[in-house]
Amino acid sequence: MKNKLAMFDLDGTLFDTRELNYLAYKSALEEFGFSLDKEYFYTACNGRHYKEFLPVIMKEDISHIEEIHAAKKSFYAKYLGEARENTHLFNIIKSIKESYYTAVVTTASRKNCEEILSRFDRLDLFELIIAGEDVKNKKPKPDGFLKAMEHFNIKAEDCLIFEDSEVGILAAKESGANVFVVKGYS
């Protein structure tokens, strides 16, 4: 029986999804008459929850925010080819799988998370996915990580978290687990 847990963020950690997410959000926003600058998305939006950055782009006219987010999720599959996997990290996951439970903890939707993991044939590497809709408080709150720990009944000191974004790293640290920062990949 396993007594350790390794948790992995999706966007920017397991996959470089900047271009994929940019194109999906750009397409969705255009359907509602909004534009999206690529550099702005990369620096101010990427890795953050849509309810934080869409209101800024939409100039506080958030009447269509959920529709835009739903459209983004539908465009996601169209642009999956733009993602790049973090091959080195997947090799680490394969090497620890015998002694660690593995989980994805992401603010992304379950639909998009499963789509990208399936596209790259990586879904079977994880015993659990905690997606954005599975927790009330998103990163920088540690709720997703704590939920995964509770699911496997593993204490924080027996957990590893791999994260890339500032909010994800804050959440990981607050969980009490050991944190590995993934930099230079995306």
N, C-alpha and C positions, 0 to 999 in steps of 0.2 A: 504494500500500500504506500502511496506517495504521501509525503508529509511536507512538501514545499510547493510554492506557487510562483510562477513567473507571469507577469501581466505586461501587455504590450499595447501601446497606443497605435492607432491605424495610420492616420494622415501625418506624414512627415517622419514617421518612425518605421513602420513596416513597409510603407509605400511613399514615394514622392508623388503626391496627388495634386500638387499646386495647379498644373496646367489643366488637368481633368476637372477639378472643382471650379477653376476660373471659367472654363468654356461652358460648363453646365449652368453656373449661375448667370453668366453673360447671356446665354440663350434664353433662360427663364425670364430674366429682367427685361430683355428686349421685347418679349411678348406683351409686356405691360407698359412699354414706352420708356423704360429706364435704360441707361447705358452703364457700363462698368469698365473702368480703366484697369488694365492688367497690372501695372506697377502698384496701384492703390490696393487692388485685391491682394497681391502678394505680401505687401507690407502691413496692411491694416485689417485684413479680413481672414486670411488663411490661418486655420487652426482655431478660430473662434466660433462660437455658436451663432447661428444665423440671426437669432433674435437680438444679438448685440450689434451686428454690423449692417443688416438690411435696413433698419430704420434710418441710419445715416445716409445710405445710398438713396433711399426713397424720400429723403428730406422730410422725415417724420410722417409722411402719408402712408401709414402702415395698413391701410384697409385691405390690401391684397397680399400681405406678408405670408400668410399660410398657403395661399395659392401659388405664389412665387416659389416657396420652398418645395411644394409638391411638384411643380414643374421642373425644378432643379433635379429632384430625385429621378424624375422620368428621363431627363436628358443625360443623367450620369452614365447609364449603360452605353449610350452612343459614343462617349469619349473615353471609355475604359482603356483603349489602346494608348492613350497619352500617359498613363501611369507607369512608373518604374518601381520595381520591387527592390527592397534592400536585401540582396542575396546573402550578404554576410550574416545579417541578423536571422534570416531563415535557416541558415546553416547552424547557427547557435541553437535555435529552437529545436531543430532535429536532434542535435546532440544531447540536449537536456531532457528530452521528452520522456525518457524512462524513469527519471527521478523527480520531475516537476510536473504538476498540473500546469496547463497553459491556457491563458485567457486573453481575449482582446477586450480592452476597456476604452471606449471611444465616445465622443460626442456625436459622431456621425450616426445616421439612421441605420437600423438593422438591415433594411433592404439594400442600401448602398454598400454596407460592410460585407454582407454575404455575397453581393455581386462581384466585388473586386477579389475577394478571397477565392471564389469559385473560378473566376476568369483566369487566375494565376495558379489554380489547382492547389490552394493552400488551406482550404476550409477544414480539412481533416486534421490539421495540426493543432487545432484548438478544441478544448473540451467545453469552453464557455465563451459566449459573447455577451458583454454588457454594452448595449448601445444607448444612444442619447435618450431614447424614449423609455428606457428602463429605470431611470433615476430622476428624482424631482430636482435635485441640485446638481448642476453640471460643473465641470472643472472651471474654476480653481478649487471647488469643493471636492473632497475626497470620496464622495458617496459611491461612485462607480467602483473604485478600488476596494472600499470597505465591503461592498455587496459581494464582490468576487471572493474576498477572504472569508466572509460568512458562509457563502455557498459551499466552499471546500473545507470549512472549519480549520483554517490555517491562520496562525498568529502572524502579525505584521513582521516580526523579526525573522520569519521563515519565508518571506516574500521578496521577490525582485520586481521592480517596475522599470520598464524602458519607455522613456518619454523624450519629446523634442521641444515642445512649446513651453513658453513661460507659464501659462495657466496650468498645463499638464504637470509640469515639474512642481509647481506649488501644491497641487492636489496630491501628487505622489509623496512629497515630503510630509504633508499633513497626515497622510495615512499611517506614517510610522514605519513604512517598509524601506528596504534598501533601494536606492534610486540610481539608475544608470541613464545618463543624458546622451542622447543620440544627436550629434552635431555634424555638420559638413556633408550630410547626405542629401538633404533637400534644400 
